[in-house]
């Protein structure tokens, strides 16, 4: 194995890209349900790039054949704009994160949502297609066939090439990084308002928002040095000719050049430089999965998919229960109850002894709410066919407050009398936010990333 040419790529690189392609499509269904158009675009660009790279390095390993020239056109066009697809879609995601933080609003009118979808599609797919056209202006000939790599794009290095093609990828990264800084500053300034906003959301959570912000910023931080390096290498290492005319650039445009291993070895630094570019393509799927495929919603859907497969294989799953230990606060993103469609956060007050295992009907979660909500029961009241035995102090029968859907909906004035002034104000604020959300839910849509 030698690193003077690209023969070392087979068979490890194709396998690496195939795994990367699979990882790229795994998170897409969950983001499709959430309406995250730009995030889906990032995954699709990564998926397509890895499929083409794996195919080319398998088919063209050790040969220079060109059985299907149309495939060469597709490959060179895709690789010439893949970076723009990733950077422009990431820019839109980062801009949307900043806009949500600035306005402190997740909801928009149907007209605003249509415009938001339009710009998401434009940055996710329209901008890369635009650069296909711009690249054609500075494309010297049809494409190159490189042994062990297959068809590769070609660019005639002129001053025009940098003005309309090379420079825009790092510019997109710089703009996205600026929006990331603005998002961080805005979130720190309005931290409480942003958190309350996500508490009312059906599709998004504050943790998801922070995750998108941090990991999108990391992607920009990683992508920018690579794109900047490409610009510097092309400007310094190779001769840059002045732009003369369209005819000069496209002279004998339909020719296809073939580069064998010996040609690659004769060009100093070519194997190392292009290897960096190709391994970067393979890494995109892994970064995408780590950034957008490991959130709580995605993990929940993975578990559902695994359970679906196991059920059809004859395995049966046990009914789910929730155990809350004393002294630990538990938060629930969504509580499925009648008459209450907002997120609700339940808190278990610290007890002197014992652990509360609260189980209602099969598959139903029962939680301990904030002080003042719920029905009073003793551990003796909870003993029965549908409840588990509660460990408690042998010398004292301890009272606990059990939160059920029924008790939440039927909490009366006698419980309100027991609330302190601050708790009563918090309950009023929560009710006001609930009423406001219900009044606008039917007329607005939530933003997508």
N, C-alpha and C positions, 0 to 999 in steps of 0.2 A: 504493500500500500504506500502510495506517495501523495504528498500534498502539493506537488507541482502542477497537477491537473485535477479533474473532478472525478476520477475513477473511484476514489475512496468513498464517495457518497452512497454507492450501492453495496449492500441492501439496507443499511441502517437508516439512511435518510428517508426513503419511501415509507418505511414503517413508522418513523417518527411523524411524518406528515399525515399519514392515514389516521393515526391516533389523534393528532391535532384537529383534523377535519371532523372526527366524531365528537370531540369535546366542544367544537364550535357550534354544533347544532343542538346539543343537549339542552342548553338554557333557553333556546328560542321559543318553545311553546309557552312557558310561563310569562315571558315578556310579550308574546303575542296577545295573551289574555289581558295583560295590563296596558296594552296599547303603546308600548315603548318602541316606536318605529325606528328611531335612530340607533338604539341599542341592537335591534334585530339586524339592521344594515351592517353594523360592525361584524356581527357573527357570520352573515352571509358572505361578506368580502373575505373574511378569514377562511371560511369553508371552501369557497371557490379557488382561492389561491393555493391551498394545501392539496386539493384534489388535482389541480393542473400540475403542480410541482411533483407530486408523487407519480402521476401518470408519465410525465416527460422523463423523469430520471429512471423509470423502469424501461420504457420503450426505447429510449435512445442510449441506454447503457452500452458502451463499446461500439457504437455504430453512428453513421452519419446519413442514414436513410431519411427520405422525406416522402413517405407514402401518401400523406393527406395534407397538402399545402393549406387547406382551409383551417385545419386544426392549428397550424403554425400561426395563421392570422389571428385566431382567437386567443392563443396563448400570449403572443406579443402584445396584443391590445389590452388584455387583462392585467398583465404584469406592469404595463406602462402606467396604469392608473390606479392600481390596488392601493398604493400608499395614500393617494388622494382620497379614496373611499374611506379608509380608516381615519385619517386625520380630520376630514370635513365632518364625518358623522360624530366623532368625538367632540369636535368643536360645538356642534349643535346640542349634544347632551350637556356639556358644561355651561353653555349659554342658558339652557332651560333651567338648570339647577340654580344659576344666579338669578334668573327672573322670578322663580318661585320664592327664593329667599328675599328678594327685594320687595316684591308685592305682598309677601306673606299670604299668598292665596293659591290654593290648588285647583279651584273651580273656575271655569270659564264658560261663556255662553256657547251654544252650538256653532255660531259664526266664528268666534274666536278659536274654537277647537278645530274647525275646518282649516283656518289659516295656519294654525300650529302644525297640523298634519301636512299641509302643503310644504312648509319650510323643512319639516323633518324629511319628507321624501326628496326635496330638492337637495339638501345637504348630504343625505344618505346615498342617493343614486344620481341626481341631476348633475351635481358638480363633477363627479368622476366621468360621466358621459361627456360633459363639456370639455374635459381635459383629453378625452380621446381625440376630439376634433383638433384641439390645440397642439397635441403631440404630432398629429399628421402634418402640421405645417413644418415641423423641424425633423421629420422622419426621413432620413437619407435614402433608405431603400426598404424593401418589404420586411425582411427580418433575417436574423442569423440562425443557423443551426449549429449548436456547439455540442461536440461529442460528450456524452454522459449527462448533458443538461437538456438538450432538445431545443426547440425554438425559443429565441430570446428577442426582446425589443431592441431596436437600434435608434439612436438619436445622433443627428449630425451636429457636432458641437460648434455652435456659432453664438454670437452675442444674443441673438434672438432666442436661442434655446434656454438661456438663463432667465430672460425677461418674461417669457410666457409659459415656461414649463418647470424648470428645476426650483426656482425660488419660492413657489407658492406653497409647497408642502411644509417647509419650516415656518412660513408666515402663519399658516393655519395653526400650527402648534403653539406659536408665540401668543396668538390671540386667545386660544383656549386656555393657556396658562394665566393670562391676565384675568380672564373670567373666573378661573379657579381662585385666584387671590381675592377678587371682589366677593365671591361667594363666601369664602372663609370669614372675611371682615364683616359681612352682613349678618351671617349666622351668629357670630359672637355678639354682635350688637343687639340682635332681636332673638336671642336664644329661646326665651320663654314663649314668645308669640309663635315662632316656627314649630316648637314642640306641640303647642296646643292645636295648631293647624293640622298637624299630622294625626293627632288623636281623633279627629273627626273624619279621617279619610277611610274610604272603603278599599282602595287599591294600593295605597302606599303607606309606609310607616316612617317614623323619624330615623330608625336604624337603617332602613333601606336607603334613605336619602343620604345619610352620612357615608354609607358604604359606596354609593355611586360617586359622591363627591371625591372621596379619598382615592378610590381606585381609578377613576377617570383621570384625576390629576397625576397619578403614578404612570398611567399609560402615556399621557402627554410628556411627562418628564423622561420616559424611556425612549419614546419615538423621536423626540426632537433631536437628540444627539446623533442618531442614525441618519436622519434626513439632512442635517447640517453637514455631517461627514461626507455624504454623497455629493453635495454641492461643492465643498472644498476640494475633494479629490478630483472631480471633473474640471474644476477651474484651474488647479495648480499642476496636476500630474500630466494632463493631456493638453495638446494644442487647441486653442479656441480660435476659430477662423471668423472673420467678419461676415455678417449677413450680406449677400450680394443680391440674390433674387430668388423667386420661387423656382424658376427653371434650373438654376444652379444647384439648389438644394435637392431637387427631385430628379436630377439627371440619372437616367437608367434606373428608375425607381423600382421596377418589377423584379430586379435581380435578387437572388437569395445567396448569401455567402455561407460557406461551410468551414467551420473551424475544428480541426482535429486536435487531438491531445498534444501533438508536437507544436502546433500553432499556439495553443494556450500556454505551453511551457516556455515558449520563446518570448512571451510578453511578460515583463517583470511585474510581479504583484497582482496579476489578473486573477489567478486561482484563489489567492487569499481574499482579495476584495469582493469577488463575486460569491465566495463561500459565505462571507458575512451576510450578504444580502439574502441568500437562499435559506440559511439557517434562521434568519429573522422571520422569514415567511412561515417556517414551521413553528416558531415560538408563539405566533399570534393566537393560535387556537388555545394554547395552554394559558396564556395571559387572559384571554377572553373568558374562559371557564372560571378561572380564579376570581376574576373581577365581577362577573355578572351571573355566574352559575352556582354560587355557594351561599346565596341569601336564604333567609328563613322560608320565604315563599317557595323558592326553587327546591329546597330540601324537602319541604312538605310534599310537593308534587312528585319528587323522586320516590318518596316512601309510598305514595299512593300507586305509582306505577309498579313498584316492586310488589306491593300487596296484590295488585290486580293480576300480575303474572303468577304469583304463588297460589292465589285462589284457583286459577285455571289449571295449575299443576296438582291440585288436590290438597294443598295445605290450608288450614283454617287459622285465622288470626283471633287472638283473644280480645274481649271487649276492653276498650281503653279506659283507664281511670287516671285521676290526678291526685297526687299526694302532696300536701303542703306541710312542711315541717314548722315547728314553733320557732318564732323569731326570724323567719325568712319572709321577705316580701315577694309576692308572685304577681306578675302582670300578664294579662290576657289580651291579645290584640283584638279579638272579636268574641263576643258572647252571643250565642244564638238563642235569643229569648223572644217571646211574643211581646209586642208593644215596645220593644227597645232595640234599635238597630245600630246604636253607636258603640264604639269601643268603650270598655269599662275596665277600670283597674281596681283589682281587689287586693286588700291587704290583710294579712294575718297578724293579729296582735300577739306579742310575745307572751307565752304562758309559763307558769312556774315549772310544770312538769308535763311530760307526755308529748306525743306526736299525734296530730290530727290527720286521719286519713278519711277524707270526706268523699263518699260515693253515693250518688243518687241512683236513678234508674240506669239500666244498662246503656253504656255509651254516653251518658250525660255527666258533665262536670259540675260539681257543686263546690263553691268557693266561699271563703269567709270575707265579707265585704268590709268597707270602712265602718268605723264605729257609728252606730245609730241606724244602720240599714239592716234589715233582715228580721228573722223571727228568733226568739229565745228558746233554746232547747237544752235539756240536760243530756248527758251521755246515755241515760236510761231511755230517753225518748227516741234515740237514734238506733237502738237495737231492733233489729227486725230482719226480714228476709232480704230487703234491698239495701241494707246498710252493713258496713263492716264494723267490727268491734273496735271501740276507741280505747287505746291504752291511756290510763289516767291514774292519778294518785289513789292508792288503795284506801287512804284514810279520808279522802274528801272527794265528793262528787262535784266535778268542776263544770261550770256553765260555759258554754261556747255559743258563739253566734254563727249560724249556718246560713249561707247565702244561696238561695234557690231562685229560679225564674219566677216562681209564684210569689215568694216573699218580696222580691224586688218590685214587682208590679203592684203589690197590694200594701206596700209600706204606708202606714197611716199616720195620723196626727200624733198619736201617742209616742211613736218613735221620733218624730220631729222635735217633740218637747225635750227629748233626752240629748239632742245635739247641742254642742257648744256653739257660741256665736260664730267662730271661725268656720266650723264644719258646716253650719247652716248657710253661710255665705258661699262656701265652696259648692254646696249642693245647688244653690240658686244659680250660680254661674254655669254649672254643668247643664242644668235644665235649660238655661237661656241659650247656650251653645247648641244643644240638641234641637230646640225649637227653630233656631236660625238655620241649622243644617237641613232639617226636614222641609222647611219652607222653600229652600232653593235647590234641593236635590233633584226635583223633577225638571227643573228649568236649566240646569247646568251640567257640565261634564267635567270629569277630572282630567288634569293635564297628563300627558304621556311624555316619556323621556326618549 
